[in-house]
Amino acid sequence: MINKSLKQLGEMLQTKQISSVELTQTYLDRIAQLNPEMNAFITVDPDKSLAQAKQADAMIATGKTTALTGIPIAQKDIFVAQGWRTTCASKMLENFIGPYDATVIQQFNQAGAVNLGKTNMDEFAMGSSNETSYFGKVQNPWDRSRVPGGSSGGSAAAVAARLCAAATGTDTGGSIRQPASLCGLSGLKPTYGLASRYGMIAFASSLDQAGPMARSCEDMALMMNVMVGYDERDSTSLNHPKEDYTRELGKPLNGLKIGLPKEYFSEGLDNNVATIVQAAIDEYRKLGAEIVDISLPNTRLSIPVYYVLAPAEASSNLSRYDGVRYGHRAKQYGDLMDMYCKTRAEGFGAEVKRRILIGTYVLSAGYYDAYYLQAQKIRRLIAQDFENAFKQCDVIMGPTAPSTAFKIGEKADDPISMYLQDIYTIAVNLAGLPGMSVPAGFSNNLPVGLQIIGNYFDEARMLNVGHAYQQVTDWHNRMPEGIA
Ligand code: GLN
């Protein structure tokens, strides 16, 4: 059961070989057994999930269903969900109960999917290892002494350990793709603006984007059909015509032009990862694709640009946590200013404070031109690099992350080395493009991801590009040992 695809589960539900209540209970039992150590979920609420499963079974009985009706999906704890504790993995929101549904949650509810629980993540999605969570580290199911990646590390571990059928993530600089790579999953960050940010707790608003994390591209296509849609409550939501993201699946790849950026295969890339990614590209050659060499000359600037812009936006977004409206408030304080200071000193973790300090600094009157404005100009150049590249190729391929999963604690005190985890993913967010990671092999028993970057709105083709590879390889079906 736990190895079935979303499509297979959907068929089993609709033909009543299994009920949603049974399926949900199967996953809840696995969570009860494995989560105490793995820590992939911050909140599970069996009563709520089972009530939704009952409703799904009633929908199935009447024949009014969608592809995801009755299927248990784990939700990253960055999405506000009505009646659910929604923490963003911060002490600041430790006891915050969602008063409404984020659009993404609403979309899954309307499709009849079951919310299986809220997954662990880096605090306010800031991190690449899930170690900044106030609720503690998450284990990588492939090696419990290693990180699952971040910030959507709980979602990644939950899908890899078969604690849910699929999960949602968010990606500001790589937080869907890098954990997908480190946990052996498929993960997609859509074109900026396709999935609504309403009710998705803001980190860096011009970069944040929600997307699916699942075992296969076919599963992700079904989730995209639910998650994408115009939302007037999000001012950056795109009014893009509704698409069926499964429509390209199965088309041959003959003549597909794959660009390989030389900057993605240079210094800093682990040798085994490079070899595995090259082998995946050879597989694409066999599938009829043509390989072209390209260049994304400003790649090395993407991390410095991101670490000016993302903290700038974060420092503004996080100013709302003031102890007045919601969330944590210090117990003892003097005047109002003291209340703000103590509340924020107590409520935020070290990485979040680091970002707020950097962001406030680069936005200050004396430094705005030198840092923030300059970074915005380079952001434009980075987008132009991709624009030029897509004149030569249909998709771009390379590694998702420079290494496989590292040991818990290994980079915790070295922010720069942690920030470099996203060297191949961050530019995609800066340009607003869609990017995806698919499992491409193993190095010392640890998963390696292949990144596929597409042009704006080219998700349906990208999903087929990943799907074609998943028809001739079985990396995505492998299961970590010891979790059966
Ligand atoms: N690792 C990056 C950061 O720490 C990206 C995180 C994300 O995509 N949410 O900011």
Residues whose N, C-alpha, C, O or C-beta is under 5 A from the ligand:
A	BS01	LIG	A125 M126 G127 S128 G150 S151 T170 D171 T172 G173 G174 S175 D422
